[in-house]
């Protein structure tokens, strides 16, 4: 029985993917085989030695010790695109909120309700004051999208459907992402150029060292005067102090974000939301289901999809036993493993090897059982991260 440690509330739809005959799922285990998580940090000090894989029901993995996991042969999975529609819909709402006086109008009416319950007074006051909440339409305006992955690409489609011109910037756009992207999106090679041309700018980037505080005092110097900026990706992509300064000097006219920070609170030109971009029933179900399926396929077959630290790899099963190992991506690793199998007269029926950066991963289907003695010998090879039987 495989033990899955559930560190957060996970949608029941996802948990039902685990067969009760093969898996135990609980919020406490002394020696779990895998971890299923949403927001709880997984650090070296709380990473059990028995863990073989971690799946996050969400996209960002900045709370997980990915480097530590890699060195222990533990793939870390995420669920890119599973919450994309939920975030896209909130972006749509935010574009409209940033261009119309809706939020200020609601606040005005809430305050008015505290002073009178006379219908005539309410009607006269509303008619007199409504011009304060006038806004502008977004049709014909330019939206700059920074990050053209799963969310950025469907935000682009939404914006074009609403009559906006769309510019896109993504220095690490993959081939698969490029295929998903409409050819009507104008690719911009420089962030400052996109910011200078955009009436609205929306951020859809992972939290990396290279993206930390990407939006700062310097980068905001090039923004089009009066632009509206949206951040629904990661909090630390944006320097909040630089945002306040840009609003004060008129470079930005509005900032809308899903990551409230004390320095941003209490301003009429900032709309804050309590990190609800993926807070829909559908998004939580999609994330949980994708995370569960990826975890199950790895634990049972060694296959990898949507890992942030291991290469994608999928091989149909043949033979009696499947052996999997991960290692430092250097020459002659297979040349050291295969002779060990040959010594024990183990025949390899099928094999697949992939690499990603400094990590290589191999699946081997063989015609007999693989003993613990063989596994231990493979583990002694310099550069081996982990060895598993699936």
C-alpha positions as CSV (number, residue, x, y, z in Angstrom):
1,X,0.0,0.0,0.0
2,X,1.4,3.4,-1.1
3,X,1.1,6.2,1.4
4,X,0.3,9.7,0.2
5,X,0.7,12.6,2.6
6,X,-1.9,15.3,2.1
7,X,-0.6,18.6,3.5
8,X,-3.7,20.7,2.6
9,X,-7.3,20.4,1.8
10,X,-7.5,18.8,-1.6
11,X,-10.6,18.5,-3.8
12,X,-12.4,15.2,-3.3
13,X,-12.6,14.8,-7.1
14,X,-8.8,14.6,-7.2
15,X,-8.5,12.3,-4.2
16,X,-11.0,9.8,-5.8
17,X,-8.3,9.2,-8.5
18,X,-6.4,7.1,-6.0
19,X,-7.5,3.5,-5.8
20,X,-8.3,2.5,-2.2
21,X,-6.8,-0.9,-2.9
22,X,-3.4,0.7,-3.7
23,X,-3.2,3.9,-1.8
24,X,-3.6,5.3,1.7
25,X,-4.2,9.1,2.0
26,X,-3.9,11.0,5.2
27,X,-2.7,14.3,6.7
28,X,-0.2,12.5,8.9
29,X,2.3,9.7,8.0
30,X,5.6,8.9,9.5
31,X,7.0,7.4,6.3
32,X,5.0,8.6,3.2
33,X,5.8,7.6,-0.3
34,X,4.6,10.8,-1.8
35,X,3.3,14.3,-0.9
36,X,0.3,16.1,-2.3
37,X,0.3,19.8,-1.4
38,X,-1.3,23.1,-2.3
39,X,0.3,25.8,-0.1
40,X,2.2,24.3,2.8
41,X,5.9,24.8,2.5
42,X,8.0,21.6,1.9
43,X,11.5,22.3,3.1
44,X,14.5,20.0,3.8
45,X,13.7,19.9,7.5
46,X,10.2,18.6,6.9
47,X,10.9,16.3,3.9
48,X,10.6,12.7,5.0
49,X,13.4,10.4,3.7
50,X,10.9,8.0,2.3
51,X,9.3,10.4,-0.2
52,X,9.6,9.5,-3.8
53,X,7.6,12.3,-5.4
54,X,5.8,15.6,-4.6
55,X,2.9,17.0,-6.5
56,X,1.6,20.5,-6.1
57,X,-2.0,21.2,-7.0
58,X,-1.1,24.6,-8.5
59,X,1.5,26.1,-10.7
60,X,4.1,27.8,-8.5
61,X,6.6,25.7,-6.5
62,X,8.6,28.4,-4.8
63,X,7.5,27.0,-1.4
64,X,9.1,23.6,-2.2
65,X,12.8,22.8,-1.9
66,X,13.2,21.8,-5.5
67,X,17.0,21.7,-5.5
68,X,17.0,19.4,-2.5
69,X,14.5,17.1,-4.1
70,X,16.5,16.9,-7.3
71,X,19.6,15.8,-5.4
72,X,17.5,13.0,-3.7
73,X,16.0,11.8,-7.0
74,X,12.5,13.2,-6.2
75,X,10.5,14.7,-9.1
76,X,8.4,17.7,-8.2
77,X,5.2,18.0,-10.2
78,X,2.9,21.0,-10.7
79,X,-0.3,21.6,-12.7
80,X,0.3,24.2,-15.4
81,X,-2.9,25.4,-17.0
82,X,-5.3,23.6,-14.6
83,X,-6.4,26.9,-13.1
84,X,-5.8,29.0,-16.2
85,X,-9.5,29.7,-17.0
86,X,-10.2,30.7,-13.4
87,X,-7.3,33.2,-13.5
88,X,-8.3,34.4,-17.0
89,X,-11.8,35.3,-15.8
90,X,-10.5,37.3,-12.9
91,X,-8.1,39.1,-15.3
92,X,-11.1,39.9,-17.5
93,X,-12.9,41.4,-14.4
94,X,-9.8,43.3,-13.4
95,X,-9.4,44.9,-16.8
96,X,-12.9,46.2,-16.5
97,X,-12.6,47.3,-12.9
98,X,-9.4,49.2,-13.7
99,X,-11.1,51.2,-16.4
100,X,-14.4,51.9,-14.8
101,X,-15.3,53.4,-11.4
102,X,-17.1,50.3,-10.2
103,X,-15.2,49.7,-7.0
104,X,-15.3,53.4,-5.9
105,X,-19.0,53.5,-6.8
106,X,-19.7,50.5,-4.6
107,X,-17.8,52.0,-1.7
108,X,-19.7,55.3,-2.2
109,X,-23.1,53.5,-2.0
110,X,-22.0,51.6,1.1
111,X,-21.1,54.9,2.8
112,X,-24.4,56.5,1.6
113,X,-26.4,53.6,3.1
114,X,-24.9,54.5,6.5
115,X,-26.3,58.1,6.3
116,X,-29.8,57.7,4.9
117,X,-32.6,55.3,4.1
118,X,-34.7,57.8,2.2
119,X,-35.2,56.6,-1.4
120,X,-35.6,60.1,-2.8
121,X,-32.3,61.2,-1.1
122,X,-30.5,58.2,-2.5
123,X,-31.8,58.8,-6.0
124,X,-30.9,62.5,-6.0
125,X,-27.5,61.8,-4.5
126,X,-26.6,59.1,-7.0
127,X,-27.6,61.2,-10.0
128,X,-25.6,64.1,-8.7
129,X,-22.4,62.1,-7.9
130,X,-22.4,59.4,-10.6
131,X,-20.1,61.5,-12.9
132,X,-17.3,60.9,-10.3
133,X,-17.3,57.2,-11.3
134,X,-17.1,57.6,-15.1
135,X,-14.6,55.5,-16.9
136,X,-13.5,54.4,-20.3
137,X,-14.0,51.4,-22.6
138,X,-11.3,48.9,-23.3
139,X,-12.1,48.3,-26.9
140,X,-9.3,49.5,-29.2
141,X,-6.9,49.7,-26.2
142,X,-3.6,47.9,-26.1
143,X,-2.9,45.1,-23.6
144,X,0.7,44.1,-23.0
145,X,1.1,40.5,-21.7
146,X,4.3,39.6,-20.0
147,X,4.5,35.8,-20.0
148,X,2.8,33.8,-22.7
149,X,2.3,30.5,-21.1
150,X,-0.9,28.6,-20.3
151,X,-2.6,31.7,-18.7
152,X,-1.0,34.4,-20.8
153,X,-2.1,32.7,-24.1
154,X,-5.8,32.5,-23.2
155,X,-5.8,36.0,-21.7
156,X,-4.6,37.1,-25.1
157,X,-7.5,35.3,-26.8
158,X,-9.9,36.9,-24.4
159,X,-8.6,40.4,-24.9
160,X,-8.7,40.1,-28.7
161,X,-12.2,38.9,-28.5
162,X,-13.0,42.1,-26.6
163,X,-11.5,44.2,-29.3
164,X,-8.1,44.9,-27.8
165,X,-4.8,45.0,-29.5
166,X,-2.4,42.5,-27.8
167,X,1.3,42.7,-27.4
168,X,3.3,39.8,-25.9
169,X,6.7,39.5,-24.3
170,X,8.2,36.2,-23.1
171,X,12.0,35.6,-23.4
172,X,11.6,31.9,-22.5
173,X,8.7,31.0,-24.8
174,X,8.7,27.3,-25.6
175,X,7.9,25.7,-28.9
176,X,4.7,24.2,-27.5
177,X,3.6,27.6,-26.1
178,X,4.4,29.3,-29.4
179,X,2.0,26.9,-31.2
180,X,-0.8,27.7,-28.8
181,X,-0.4,31.4,-29.3
182,X,-2.5,33.3,-31.8
183,X,-0.6,34.8,-34.7
184,X,-2.5,38.0,-34.1
185,X,-0.5,38.6,-30.9
186,X,2.3,40.9,-31.7
187,X,5.5,39.6,-30.2
188,X,7.7,42.2,-28.6
189,X,11.4,41.4,-27.9
190,X,12.0,43.9,-25.2
191,X,10.0,44.5,-21.9
192,X,10.5,48.2,-21.9
193,X,9.1,48.5,-25.5
194,X,6.0,46.6,-24.4
195,X,5.5,48.8,-21.4
196,X,5.9,51.9,-23.4
197,X,3.2,50.9,-25.9
198,X,0.6,49.3,-23.6
199,X,-2.5,50.9,-22.0
200,X,-2.9,47.8,-19.8
201,X,-0.1,45.4,-18.7
202,X,-0.7,42.0,-17.1
203,X,1.9,39.8,-15.7
204,X,2.0,36.0,-16.0
205,X,5.4,34.8,-14.9
206,X,6.8,32.1,-12.6
207,X,8.8,33.2,-9.5
208,X,12.4,32.7,-10.4
209,X,15.6,34.6,-9.4
210,X,15.5,36.2,-12.9
211,X,11.9,37.5,-12.4
212,X,12.2,38.6,-8.8
213,X,11.2,42.3,-8.7
214,X,11.2,42.5,-12.5
215,X,8.8,45.3,-12.2
216,X,10.7,47.9,-10.2
217,X,11.6,51.6,-10.2
218,X,13.9,51.2,-13.3
219,X,11.6,49.1,-15.4
220,X,8.6,51.4,-14.6
221,X,10.5,54.4,-16.1
222,X,9.5,53.1,-19.6
223,X,5.8,52.6,-18.8
224,X,3.2,54.5,-20.9
225,X,1.9,57.4,-18.8
226,X,-1.4,56.5,-17.1
227,X,-1.1,52.7,-17.8
228,X,-2.9,50.2,-15.7
229,X,-0.8,47.3,-14.3
230,X,-2.2,43.9,-13.2
231,X,-0.3,41.3,-11.2
232,X,-1.9,37.9,-10.8
233,X,1.2,35.8,-11.1
234,X,3.5,36.0,-8.1
235,X,3.8,38.7,-5.4
236,X,7.6,39.2,-5.6
237,X,7.7,39.9,-9.3
238,X,6.6,43.4,-8.4
239,X,8.3,45.8,-6.0
240,X,5.3,47.4,-4.1
241,X,7.3,50.5,-3.1
242,X,8.0,51.2,-6.8
243,X,4.3,50.8,-7.6
244,X,3.4,53.4,-5.0
245,X,6.0,55.8,-6.4
246,X,4.7,55.2,-10.0
247,X,1.2,55.9,-8.9
248,X,2.2,59.0,-7.0
249,X,4.0,60.5,-10.0
250,X,1.4,59.6,-12.5
251,X,3.3,56.9,-14.4
252,X,0.6,54.4,-13.5
253,X,-3.0,55.3,-13.0
254,X,-4.2,51.9,-11.5
255,X,-2.6,48.8,-9.9
256,X,-4.7,45.6,-9.5
257,X,-3.2,42.6,-7.8
258,X,-4.1,39.4,-6.1
259,X,-1.3,39.8,-3.5
260,X,-2.1,42.4,-0.9
261,X,0.9,44.1,0.8
262,X,0.6,46.6,3.7
263,X,2.2,49.4,1.7
264,X,-0.5,49.1,-1.0
265,X,-3.6,49.1,1.2
266,X,-6.0,52.0,1.7
267,X,-5.5,53.7,-1.7
268,X,-8.2,54.4,-4.3
269,X,-5.9,53.8,-7.2
270,X,-5.1,50.3,-6.1
271,X,-7.5,47.4,-6.1
272,X,-6.4,44.5,-3.9
273,X,-7.8,41.0,-3.9
274,X,-7.1,38.3,-1.2
275,X,-5.2,35.8,-3.5
276,X,-8.3,34.4,-5.1
277,X,-7.1,33.9,-8.7
278,X,-7.5,30.1,-8.5
279,X,-10.3,30.1,-5.9
280,X,-13.0,28.5,-7.9
281,X,-14.4,25.0,-7.5
282,X,-13.5,24.1,-11.0
283,X,-9.9,25.2,-10.7
284,X,-9.4,23.4,-7.4
285,X,-10.9,20.2,-9.0
286,X,-8.8,20.5,-12.1
287,X,-5.6,21.1,-10.2
288,X,-6.3,18.2,-7.8
289,X,-7.1,15.8,-10.6
290,X,-4.1,16.7,-12.7
291,X,-1.7,16.4,-9.6
292,X,-3.2,13.1,-8.6
293,X,-2.9,11.6,-12.1
294,X,0.7,12.7,-12.5
295,X,1.6,11.3,-9.1
296,X,-0.1,8.0,-9.8
297,X,1.5,7.5,-13.1
298,X,4.9,8.2,-11.6
299,X,4.5,5.9,-8.5
300,X,3.1,3.1,-10.6
301,X,5.0,3.4,-13.9
302,X,7.9,5.9,-13.3
303,X,6.5,8.1,-16.1
304,X,6.9,11.9,-15.7
305,X,4.7,14.7,-16.9
306,X,4.8,18.4,-15.8
307,X,7.8,18.0,-13.5
308,X,9.6,21.3,-12.7
309,X,13.0,19.5,-12.1
310,X,12.9,16.3,-14.2
311,X,12.5,15.7,-17.9
312,X,9.1,14.6,-19.3
313,X,9.3,10.9,-20.1
314,X,6.6,8.3,-20.9
315,X,7.2,4.6,-21.8
316,X,4.7,1.8,-22.3
317,X,5.4,-1.1,-19.9
318,X,7.0,-4.3,-21.1
319,X,8.7,-7.1,-19.2
320,X,8.5,-8.1,-15.5
321,X,10.2,-5.2,-13.7
322,X,10.6,-1.5,-14.4
323,X,13.8,0.1,-13.0
324,X,14.1,3.9,-12.9
325,X,17.1,6.0,-11.9
326,X,18.0,9.6,-12.0
327,X,21.5,11.0,-12.2
328,X,23.7,14.0,-12.9
329,X,23.6,14.6,-16.6
330,X,27.2,13.6,-17.4
331,X,28.7,11.1,-19.9
332,X,28.9,7.3,-19.4
333,X,26.2,6.9,-16.7
334,X,24.3,4.3,-18.7
335,X,27.7,2.7,-19.4
336,X,28.1,2.1,-15.7
337,X,24.6,0.9,-14.9
338,X,24.1,-1.6,-17.8
339,X,27.2,-3.7,-17.0
340,X,25.8,-4.2,-13.4
341,X,22.6,-5.6,-14.9
342,X,24.6,-7.8,-17.3
343,X,26.6,-9.2,-14.4
344,X,23.4,-10.6,-13.0
345,X,22.2,-11.8,-16.4
346,X,19.3,-9.3,-16.5
347,X,18.1,-8.6,-20.0
348,X,16.9,-5.1,-20.9
349,X,13.7,-5.3,-23.0
350,X,13.1,-1.6,-23.4
351,X,14.8,1.6,-22.3
352,X,14.1,5.4,-22.5
353,X,16.5,8.1,-21.4
354,X,15.9,11.9,-21.3
355,X,17.7,14.8,-19.8
356,X,16.8,18.3,-18.6
357,X,19.6,20.6,-17.8
358,X,21.8,19.0,-15.2
359,X,19.4,16.0,-14.6
360,X,19.0,12.8,-16.6
361,X,16.3,10.2,-16.0
362,X,16.1,6.6,-17.4
363,X,13.5,3.9,-17.4
364,X,14.5,0.3,-18.0
365,X,12.1,-2.6,-18.5
366,X,13.8,-5.9,-17.7
367,X,12.8,-9.6,-18.0
368,X,13.2,-10.6,-14.3
369,X,13.0,-9.3,-10.7
370,X,15.6,-6.8,-9.6
371,X,17.1,-7.5,-6.2
372,X,17.9,-5.0,-3.5
373,X,21.6,-6.0,-4.0
374,X,21.5,-4.7,-7.6
375,X,19.8,-1.5,-6.5
376,X,22.4,-0.8,-3.9
377,X,25.2,-1.4,-6.4
378,X,23.6,1.2,-8.8
379,X,23.3,3.7,-5.9
380,X,27.0,3.5,-5.3
381,X,27.8,5.0,-8.7
382,X,29.0,8.5,-8.4
383,X,26.4,10.9,-9.7
384,X,23.4,8.8,-9.1
385,X,20.6,10.7,-7.4
386,X,17.9,8.0,-6.9
387,X,17.0,4.4,-8.0
388,X,13.4,3.1,-7.8
389,X,11.5,0.0,-8.8
390,X,8.0,0.7,-10.2
